[in-house]
């Protein structure tokens, strides 16, 4: 007797419908699973037989063959055990096959028949909706996650007996109530607040600019100047994720099995900070199963690379294409997968190996060529893809000694960022896939980046004098447009352009050589932002 049950196999962050064909024929008792199964799937036959026997089902002594089709897709994980068990019961004539065609099934079985949670339930529910199925039957622990998909009935099961009784009509299951899994309309206050950071007003305003337009940032400064502290507070000033963005992020974490026990939807933007010893496969994804890496885990969030020059050269260079495209393509012998990786890259580095090059009041112990070699570890093409590059300075004593913090809280910056993002959403409402200025393709630059005559003259001088590339030119325009959005300007003014140019200090010809000769001076960007910070009244946290 032949029975068919449908489940799903993960390919990247999507699920492909898999047909579990169960054939029960005369012959010596034997249980075989074919269809390119990996280790956990091959072992499932032992758990399925024990679960069926301990649940009270007497299987005939026959030869059982399970085929997972299509056979050219690698099957991983324990999610096929529940559909295989139901297929075996249907093939043994212990239940009807017709109800099995209405749902996609997924679940791991314990030896006594209890159904354990699995990875990738959200992609399974999406596959059920796209395939026209009535719903999904999944472990009760994964029901809230599956219910995020509209138009799909979710049946939570705790035990194999419950699944059989529902399909046979003995005791129907109640569908999971989708309303209980709805995301909250607002998010709570972030655990890390900008008010905790003393001083550094120009860096805070630069991060506000980055958050408003989704721009990449690199901070170069001595140890203890607040680079890491500021970067960790950046997610707190980013706008809340839309429901679509939250679903995309949740799918990635669902595939990796990293969702919390009571967490159905990722509501906060992710913040990932991998150690500098990470491999290229760990950063962008890969391995035998082509799993997502840290880059995809930071999708719609922040990827923070601390001590950037300490990362291996090949690890840093693999970032170049994904930062431009927002996608990472992994090609393996058995499969090709694509993961989303639309991230804000925030990098931090010391000015030299000892950390005190060009720091007032401190003596640098590094030779000149050693400083140049240290900065040369970050390649020009990678630096070209970073919109904002800044030098941080040590925090002044009067900021450290203040008893009461008068710094603006994260809510102050987030309100301004959300207002700027709203202007950008209105600007790009007819452009699919473009949600902020950093994602704007070159064809839209001339349409939306209207400049005053002085602003246009300033960027012309900057390109000629500093030897900026065409990519740097476009990124300066995007950055100036973001500054105009923050301040509510109808077009890019000379002040917006000046700030955007000064935000790319590391692009300038000879800036490092000038600093080694002791001829550096505070740039116009820092001076302007300091004056703004003084004139802007802080809000109480």
Secondary structure as a PSIPRED ss2 file (coil, helix, strand):
# PSIPRED VFORMAT (PSIPRED V4.0)

   1 X C   1.000  0.000  0.000
   2 X E   0.000  0.000  1.000
   3 X E   0.000  0.000  1.000
   4 X E   0.000  0.000  1.000
   5 X E   0.000  0.000  1.000
   6 X E   0.000  0.000  1.000
   7 X E   0.000  0.000  1.000
   8 X E   0.000  0.000  1.000
   9 X E   0.000  0.000  1.000
  10 X E   0.000  0.000  1.000
  11 X E   0.000  0.000  1.000
  12 X C   1.000  0.000  0.000
  13 X C   1.000  0.000  0.000
  14 X E   0.000  0.000  1.000
  15 X E   0.000  0.000  1.000
  16 X E   0.000  0.000  1.000
  17 X E   0.000  0.000  1.000
  18 X E   0.000  0.000  1.000
  19 X E   0.000  0.000  1.000
  20 X E   0.000  0.000  1.000
  21 X E   0.000  0.000  1.000
  22 X E   0.000  0.000  1.000
  23 X E   0.000  0.000  1.000
  24 X E   0.000  0.000  1.000
  25 X E   0.000  0.000  1.000
  26 X C   1.000  0.000  0.000
  27 X C   1.000  0.000  0.000
  28 X C   1.000  0.000  0.000
  29 X C   1.000  0.000  0.000
  30 X E   0.000  0.000  1.000
  31 X E   0.000  0.000  1.000
  32 X E   0.000  0.000  1.000
  33 X E   0.000  0.000  1.000
  34 X E   0.000  0.000  1.000
  35 X C   1.000  0.000  0.000
  36 X C   1.000  0.000  0.000
  37 X E   0.000  0.000  1.000
  38 X C   1.000  0.000  0.000
  39 X H   0.000  1.000  0.000
  40 X H   0.000  1.000  0.000
  41 X H   0.000  1.000  0.000
  42 X H   0.000  1.000  0.000
  43 X H   0.000  1.000  0.000
  44 X H   0.000  1.000  0.000
  45 X H   0.000  1.000  0.000
  46 X H   0.000  1.000  0.000
  47 X H   0.000  1.000  0.000
  48 X H   0.000  1.000  0.000
  49 X H   0.000  1.000  0.000
  50 X H   0.000  1.000  0.000
  51 X H   0.000  1.000  0.000
  52 X H   0.000  1.000  0.000
  53 X H   0.000  1.000  0.000
  54 X H   0.000  1.000  0.000
  55 X H   0.000  1.000  0.000
  56 X C   1.000  0.000  0.000
  57 X C   1.000  0.000  0.000
  58 X C   1.000  0.000  0.000
  59 X C   1.000  0.000  0.000
  60 X C   1.000  0.000  0.000
  61 X C   1.000  0.000  0.000
  62 X C   1.000  0.000  0.000
  63 X E   0.000  0.000  1.000
  64 X E   0.000  0.000  1.000
  65 X E   0.000  0.000  1.000
  66 X E   0.000  0.000  1.000
  67 X E   0.000  0.000  1.000
  68 X E   0.000  0.000  1.000
  69 X E   0.000  0.000  1.000
  70 X C   1.000  0.000  0.000
  71 X C   1.000  0.000  0.000
  72 X C   1.000  0.000  0.000
  73 X C   1.000  0.000  0.000
  74 X C   1.000  0.000  0.000
  75 X E   0.000  0.000  1.000
  76 X C   1.000  0.000  0.000
  77 X C   1.000  0.000  0.000
  78 X C   1.000  0.000  0.000
  79 X C   1.000  0.000  0.000
  80 X H   0.000  1.000  0.000
  81 X H   0.000  1.000  0.000
  82 X H   0.000  1.000  0.000
  83 X H   0.000  1.000  0.000
  84 X H   0.000  1.000  0.000
  85 X H   0.000  1.000  0.000
  86 X H   0.000  1.000  0.000
  87 X H   0.000  1.000  0.000
  88 X H   0.000  1.000  0.000
  89 X H   0.000  1.000  0.000
  90 X H   0.000  1.000  0.000
  91 X H   0.000  1.000  0.000
  92 X C   1.000  0.000  0.000
  93 X C   1.000  0.000  0.000
  94 X C   1.000  0.000  0.000
  95 X C   1.000  0.000  0.000
  96 X C   1.000  0.000  0.000
  97 X C   1.000  0.000  0.000
  98 X H   0.000  1.000  0.000
  99 X H   0.000  1.000  0.000
 100 X H   0.000  1.000  0.000
 101 X H   0.000  1.000  0.000
 102 X H   0.000  1.000  0.000
 103 X E   0.000  0.000  1.000
 104 X E   0.000  0.000  1.000
 105 X E   0.000  0.000  1.000
 106 X C   1.000  0.000  0.000
 107 X C   1.000  0.000  0.000
 108 X E   0.000  0.000  1.000
 109 X E   0.000  0.000  1.000
 110 X C   1.000  0.000  0.000
 111 X C   1.000  0.000  0.000
 112 X C   1.000  0.000  0.000
 113 X C   1.000  0.000  0.000
 114 X E   0.000  0.000  1.000
 115 X E   0.000  0.000  1.000
 116 X E   0.000  0.000  1.000
 117 X C   1.000  0.000  0.000
 118 X C   1.000  0.000  0.000
 119 X C   1.000  0.000  0.000
 120 X C   1.000  0.000  0.000
 121 X H   0.000  1.000  0.000
 122 X H   0.000  1.000  0.000
 123 X H   0.000  1.000  0.000
 124 X H   0.000  1.000  0.000
 125 X H   0.000  1.000  0.000
 126 X H   0.000  1.000  0.000
 127 X H   0.000  1.000  0.000
 128 X H   0.000  1.000  0.000
 129 X H   0.000  1.000  0.000
 130 X H   0.000  1.000  0.000
 131 X C   1.000  0.000  0.000
 132 X C   1.000  0.000  0.000
 133 X C   1.000  0.000  0.000
 134 X C   1.000  0.000  0.000
 135 X E   0.000  0.000  1.000
 136 X E   0.000  0.000  1.000
 137 X E   0.000  0.000  1.000
 138 X E   0.000  0.000  1.000
 139 X E   0.000  0.000  1.000
 140 X H   0.000  1.000  0.000
 141 X H   0.000  1.000  0.000
 142 X H   0.000  1.000  0.000
 143 X H   0.000  1.000  0.000
 144 X H   0.000  1.000  0.000
 145 X H   0.000  1.000  0.000
 146 X H   0.000  1.000  0.000
 147 X C   1.000  0.000  0.000
 148 X C   1.000  0.000  0.000
 149 X C   1.000  0.000  0.000
 150 X C   1.000  0.000  0.000
 151 X C   1.000  0.000  0.000
 152 X C   1.000  0.000  0.000
 153 X E   0.000  0.000  1.000
 154 X E   0.000  0.000  1.000
 155 X E   0.000  0.000  1.000
 156 X E   0.000  0.000  1.000
 157 X E   0.000  0.000  1.000
 158 X C   1.000  0.000  0.000
 159 X E   0.000  0.000  1.000
 160 X H   0.000  1.000  0.000
 161 X H   0.000  1.000  0.000
 162 X H   0.000  1.000  0.000
 163 X H   0.000  1.000  0.000
 164 X H   0.000  1.000  0.000
 165 X H   0.000  1.000  0.000
 166 X H   0.000  1.000  0.000
 167 X H   0.000  1.000  0.000
 168 X C   1.000  0.000  0.000
 169 X C   1.000  0.000  0.000
 170 X C   1.000  0.000  0.000
 171 X C   1.000  0.000  0.000
 172 X C   1.000  0.000  0.000
 173 X C   1.000  0.000  0.000
 174 X C   1.000  0.000  0.000
 175 X C   1.000  0.000  0.000
 176 X C   1.000  0.000  0.000
 177 X C   1.000  0.000  0.000
 178 X H   0.000  1.000  0.000
 179 X H   0.000  1.000  0.000
 180 X H   0.000  1.000  0.000
 181 X H   0.000  1.000  0.000
 182 X C   1.000  0.000  0.000
 183 X C   1.000  0.000  0.000
 184 X C   1.000  0.000  0.000
 185 X C   1.000  0.000  0.000
 186 X C   1.000  0.000  0.000
 187 X C   1.000  0.000  0.000
 188 X C   1.000  0.000  0.000
 189 X C   1.000  0.000  0.000
 190 X C   1.000  0.000  0.000
 191 X C   1.000  0.000  0.000
 192 X C   1.000  0.000  0.000
 193 X C   1.000  0.000  0.000
 194 X H   0.000  1.000  0.000
 195 X H   0.000  1.000  0.000
 196 X H   0.000  1.000  0.000
 197 X C   1.000  0.000  0.000
 198 X C   1.000  0.000  0.000
 199 X C   1.000  0.000  0.000
 200 X C   1.000  0.000  0.000
 201 X H   0.000  1.000  0.000
 202 X H   0.000  1.000  0.000
 203 X H   0.000  1.000  0.000
 204 X H   0.000  1.000  0.000
 205 X H   0.000  1.000  0.000
 206 X H   0.000  1.000  0.000
 207 X H   0.000  1.000  0.000
 208 X H   0.000  1.000  0.000
 209 X H   0.000  1.000  0.000
 210 X H   0.000  1.000  0.000
 211 X H   0.000  1.000  0.000
 212 X H   0.000  1.000  0.000
 213 X H   0.000  1.000  0.000
 214 X C   1.000  0.000  0.000
 215 X C   1.000  0.000  0.000
 216 X C   1.000  0.000  0.000
 217 X E   0.000  0.000  1.000
 218 X E   0.000  0.000  1.000
 219 X E   0.000  0.000  1.000
 220 X E   0.000  0.000  1.000
 221 X C   1.000  0.000  0.000
 222 X C   1.000  0.000  0.000
 223 X C   1.000  0.000  0.000
 224 X C   1.000  0.000  0.000
 225 X C   1.000  0.000  0.000
 226 X C   1.000  0.000  0.000
 227 X H   0.000  1.000  0.000
 228 X H   0.000  1.000  0.000
 229 X H   0.000  1.000  0.000
 230 X H   0.000  1.000  0.000
 231 X H   0.000  1.000  0.000
 232 X H   0.000  1.000  0.000
 233 X C   1.000  0.000  0.000
 234 X H   0.000  1.000  0.000
 235 X H   0.000  1.000  0.000
 236 X H   0.000  1.000  0.000
 237 X H   0.000  1.000  0.000
 238 X C   1.000  0.000  0.000
 239 X C   1.000  0.000  0.000
 240 X C   1.000  0.000  0.000
 241 X C   1.000  0.000  0.000
 242 X C   1.000  0.000  0.000
 243 X H   0.000  1.000  0.000
 244 X H   0.000  1.000  0.000
 245 X H   0.000  1.000  0.000
 246 X H   0.000  1.000  0.000
 247 X H   0.000  1.000  0.000
 248 X H   0.000  1.000  0.000
 249 X H   0.000  1.000  0.000
 250 X H   0.000  1.000  0.000
 251 X H   0.000  1.000  0.000
 252 X H   0.000  1.000  0.000
 253 X H   0.000  1.000  0.000
 254 X H   0.000  1.000  0.000
 255 X H   0.000  1.000  0.000
 256 X H   0.000  1.000  0.000
 257 X C   1.000  0.000  0.000
 258 X C   1.000  0.000  0.000
 259 X C   1.000  0.000  0.000
 260 X C   1.000  0.000  0.000
 261 X C   1.000  0.000  0.000
 262 X C   1.000  0.000  0.000
 263 X C   1.000  0.000  0.000
 264 X C   1.000  0.000  0.000
 265 X C   1.000  0.000  0.000
 266 X C   1.000  0.000  0.000
 267 X C   1.000  0.000  0.000
 268 X C   1.000  0.000  0.000
 269 X C   1.000  0.000  0.000
 270 X C   1.000  0.000  0.000
 271 X E   0.000  0.000  1.000
 272 X E   0.000  0.000  1.000
 273 X C   1.000  0.000  0.000
 274 X C   1.000  0.000  0.000
 275 X C   1.000  0.000  0.000
 276 X C   1.000  0.000  0.000
 277 X C   1.000  0.000  0.000
 278 X C   1.000  0.000  0.000
 279 X C   1.000  0.000  0.000
 280 X H   0.000  1.000  0.000
 281 X H   0.000  1.000  0.000
 282 X H   0.000  1.000  0.000
 283 X H   0.000  1.000  0.000
 284 X H   0.000  1.000  0.000
 285 X C   1.000  0.000  0.000
 286 X E   0.000  0.000  1.000
 287 X C   1.000  0.000  0.000
 288 X C   1.000  0.000  0.000
 289 X C   1.000  0.000  0.000
 290 X C   1.000  0.000  0.000
 291 X E   0.000  0.000  1.000
 292 X C   1.000  0.000  0.000
 293 X C   1.000  0.000  0.000
 294 X H   0.000  1.000  0.000
 295 X H   0.000  1.000  0.000
 296 X H   0.000  1.000  0.000
 297 X H   0.000  1.000  0.000
 298 X C   1.000  0.000  0.000
 299 X C   1.000  0.000  0.000
 300 X C   1.000  0.000  0.000
 301 X C   1.000  0.000  0.000
 302 X E   0.000  0.000  1.000
 303 X E   0.000  0.000  1.000
 304 X E   0.000  0.000  1.000
 305 X E   0.000  0.000  1.000
 306 X C   1.000  0.000  0.000
 307 X C   1.000  0.000  0.000
 308 X H   0.000  1.000  0.000
 309 X H   0.000  1.000  0.000
 310 X H   0.000  1.000  0.000
 311 X C   1.000  0.000  0.000
 312 X C   1.000  0.000  0.000
 313 X H   0.000  1.000  0.000
 314 X H   0.000  1.000  0.000
 315 X H   0.000  1.000  0.000
 316 X H   0.000  1.000  0.000
 317 X H   0.000  1.000  0.000
 318 X C   1.000  0.000  0.000
 319 X H   0.000  1.000  0.000
 320 X H   0.000  1.000  0.000
 321 X H   0.000  1.000  0.000
 322 X H   0.000  1.000  0.000
 323 X H   0.000  1.000  0.000
 324 X H   0.000  1.000  0.000
 325 X H   0.000  1.000  0.000
 326 X C   1.000  0.000  0.000
 327 X E   0.000  0.000  1.000
 328 X E   0.000  0.000  1.000
 329 X E   0.000  0.000  1.000
 330 X E   0.000  0.000  1.000
 331 X E   0.000  0.000  1.000
 332 X C   1.000  0.000  0.000
 333 X C   1.000  0.000  0.000
 334 X C   1.000  0.000  0.000
 335 X C   1.000  0.000  0.000
 336 X E   0.000  0.000  1.000
 337 X E   0.000  0.000  1.000
 338 X E   0.000  0.000  1.000
 339 X E   0.000  0.000  1.000
 340 X E   0.000  0.000  1.000
 341 X C   1.000  0.000  0.000
 342 X C   1.000  0.000  0.000
 343 X C   1.000  0.000  0.000
 344 X E   0.000  0.000  1.000
 345 X E   0.000  0.000  1.000
 346 X E   0.000  0.000  1.000
 347 X E   0.000  0.000  1.000
 348 X E   0.000  0.000  1.000
 349 X E   0.000  0.000  1.000
 350 X C   1.000  0.000  0.000
 351 X C   1.000  0.000  0.000
 352 X C   1.000  0.000  0.000
 353 X C   1.000  0.000  0.000
 354 X C   1.000  0.000  0.000
 355 X C   1.000  0.000  0.000
 356 X C   1.000  0.000  0.000
 357 X C   1.000  0.000  0.000
 358 X C   1.000  0.000  0.000
 359 X C   1.000  0.000  0.000
 360 X C   1.000  0.000  0.000
 361 X C   1.000  0.000  0.000
 362 X C   1.000  0.000  0.000
 363 X C   1.000  0.000  0.000
 364 X C   1.000  0.000  0.000
 365 X C   1.000  0.000  0.000
 366 X C   1.000  0.000  0.000
 367 X C   1.000  0.000  0.000
 368 X H   0.000  1.000  0.000
 369 X H   0.000  1.000  0.000
 370 X H   0.000  1.000  0.000
 371 X H   0.000  1.000  0.000
 372 X H   0.000  1.000  0.000
 373 X H   0.000  1.000  0.000
 374 X H   0.000  1.000  0.000
 375 X H   0.000  1.000  0.000
 376 X H   0.000  1.000  0.000
 377 X C   1.000  0.000  0.000
 378 X C   1.000  0.000  0.000
 379 X C   1.000  0.000  0.000
 380 X H   0.000  1.000  0.000
 381 X H   0.000  1.000  0.000
 382 X H   0.000  1.000  0.000
 383 X H   0.000  1.000  0.000
 384 X H   0.000  1.000  0.000
 385 X C   1.000  0.000  0.000
 386 X C   1.000  0.000  0.000
 387 X C   1.000  0.000  0.000
 388 X E   0.000  0.000  1.000
 389 X E   0.000  0.000  1.000
 390 X E   0.000  0.000  1.000
 391 X E   0.000  0.000  1.000
 392 X C   1.000  0.000  0.000
 393 X C   1.000  0.000  0.000
 394 X C   1.000  0.000  0.000
 395 X C   1.000  0.000  0.000
 396 X C   1.000  0.000  0.000
 397 X H   0.000  1.000  0.000
 398 X H   0.000  1.000  0.000
 399 X H   0.000  1.000  0.000
 400 X H   0.000  1.000  0.000
 401 X C   1.000  0.000  0.000
 402 X C   1.000  0.000  0.000
 403 X C   1.000  0.000  0.000
 404 X C   1.000  0.000  0.000
 405 X C   1.000  0.000  0.000
 406 X C   1.000  0.000  0.000
 407 X C   1.000  0.000  0.000
 408 X C   1.000  0.000  0.000
 409 X C   1.000  0.000  0.000
 410 X H   0.000  1.000  0.000
 411 X H   0.000  1.000  0.000
 412 X H   0.000  1.000  0.000
 413 X H   0.000  1.000  0.000
 414 X H   0.000  1.000  0.000
 415 X H   0.000  1.000  0.000
 416 X H   0.000  1.000  0.000
 417 X H   0.000  1.000  0.000
 418 X H   0.000  1.000  0.000
 419 X H   0.000  1.000  0.000
 420 X H   0.000  1.000  0.000
 421 X H   0.000  1.000  0.000
 422 X H   0.000  1.000  0.000
 423 X H   0.000  1.000  0.000
 424 X H   0.000  1.000  0.000
 425 X H   0.000  1.000  0.000
 426 X H   0.000  1.000  0.000
 427 X H   0.000  1.000  0.000
 428 X C   1.000  0.000  0.000
 429 X C   1.000  0.000  0.000
 430 X C   1.000  0.000  0.000
 431 X C   1.000  0.000  0.000
 432 X C   1.000  0.000  0.000
 433 X C   1.000  0.000  0.000
 434 X C   1.000  0.000  0.000
 435 X C   1.000  0.000  0.000
 436 X C   1.000  0.000  0.000
 437 X H   0.000  1.000  0.000
 438 X H   0.000  1.000  0.000
 439 X H   0.000  1.000  0.000
 440 X C   1.000  0.000  0.000
 441 X C   1.000  0.000  0.000
 442 X H   0.000  1.000  0.000
 443 X H   0.000  1.000  0.000
 444 X H   0.000  1.000  0.000
 445 X H   0.000  1.000  0.000
 446 X H   0.000  1.000  0.000
 447 X H   0.000  1.000  0.000
 448 X H   0.000  1.000  0.000
 449 X C   1.000  0.000  0.000
 450 X C   1.000  0.000  0.000
 451 X E   0.000  0.000  1.000
 452 X C   1.000  0.000  0.000
 453 X H   0.000  1.000  0.000
 454 X H   0.000  1.000  0.000
 455 X H   0.000  1.000  0.000
 456 X H   0.000  1.000  0.000
 457 X H   0.000  1.000  0.000
 458 X H   0.000  1.000  0.000
 459 X H   0.000  1.000  0.000
 460 X H   0.000  1.000  0.000
 461 X H   0.000  1.000  0.000
 462 X H   0.000  1.000  0.000
 463 X H   0.000  1.000  0.000
 464 X H   0.000  1.000  0.000
 465 X H   0.000  1.000  0.000
 466 X H   0.000  1.000  0.000
 467 X C   1.000  0.000  0.000
 468 X C   1.000  0.000  0.000
 469 X C   1.000  0.000  0.000
 470 X H   0.000  1.000  0.000
 471 X H   0.000  1.000  0.000
 472 X H   0.000  1.000  0.000
 473 X H   0.000  1.000  0.000
 474 X H   0.000  1.000  0.000
 475 X H   0.000  1.000  0.000
 476 X H   0.000  1.000  0.000
 477 X H   0.000  1.000  0.000
 478 X H   0.000  1.000  0.000
 479 X H   0.000  1.000  0.000
 480 X H   0.000  1.000  0.000
 481 X H   0.000  1.000  0.000
 482 X H   0.000  1.000  0.000
 483 X H   0.000  1.000  0.000
 484 X H   0.000  1.000  0.000
 485 X H   0.000  1.000  0.000
 486 X H   0.000  1.000  0.000
 487 X H   0.000  1.000  0.000
 488 X C   1.000  0.000  0.000
 489 X C   1.000  0.000  0.000
 490 X C   1.000  0.000  0.000
 491 X C   1.000  0.000  0.000
 492 X E   0.000  0.000  1.000
 493 X C   1.000  0.000  0.000
 494 X H   0.000  1.000  0.000
 495 X H   0.000  1.000  0.000
 496 X H   0.000  1.000  0.000
 497 X H   0.000  1.000  0.000
 498 X H   0.000  1.000  0.000
 499 X H   0.000  1.000  0.000
 500 X H   0.000  1.000  0.000
 501 X H   0.000  1.000  0.000
 502 X H   0.000  1.000  0.000
 503 X C   1.000  0.000  0.000
 504 X E   0.000  0.000  1.000
 505 X H   0.000  1.000  0.000
 506 X H   0.000  1.000  0.000
 507 X H   0.000  1.000  0.000
 508 X C   1.000  0.000  0.000
 509 X C   1.000  0.000  0.000
 510 X C   1.000  0.000  0.000
 511 X H   0.000  1.000  0.000
 512 X H   0.000  1.000  0.000
 513 X H   0.000  1.000  0.000
 514 X H   0.000  1.000  0.000
 515 X H   0.000  1.000  0.000
 516 X H   0.000  1.000  0.000
 517 X C   1.000  0.000  0.000
 518 X C   1.000  0.000  0.000
 519 X C   1.000  0.000  0.000
 520 X C   1.000  0.000  0.000
 521 X C   1.000  0.000  0.000
 522 X C   1.000  0.000  0.000
 523 X C   1.000  0.000  0.000
 524 X H   0.000  1.000  0.000
 525 X H   0.000  1.000  0.000
 526 X H   0.000  1.000  0.000
 527 X H   0.000  1.000  0.000
 528 X H   0.000  1.000  0.000
 529 X H   0.000  1.000  0.000
 530 X H   0.000  1.000  0.000
 531 X H   0.000  1.000  0.000
 532 X H   0.000  1.000  0.000
 533 X H   0.000  1.000  0.000
 534 X H   0.000  1.000  0.000
 535 X H   0.000  1.000  0.000
 536 X C   1.000  0.000  0.000
 537 X C   1.000  0.000  0.000
 538 X C   1.000  0.000  0.000
 539 X C   1.000  0.000  0.000
 540 X C   1.000  0.000  0.000
 541 X C   1.000  0.000  0.000
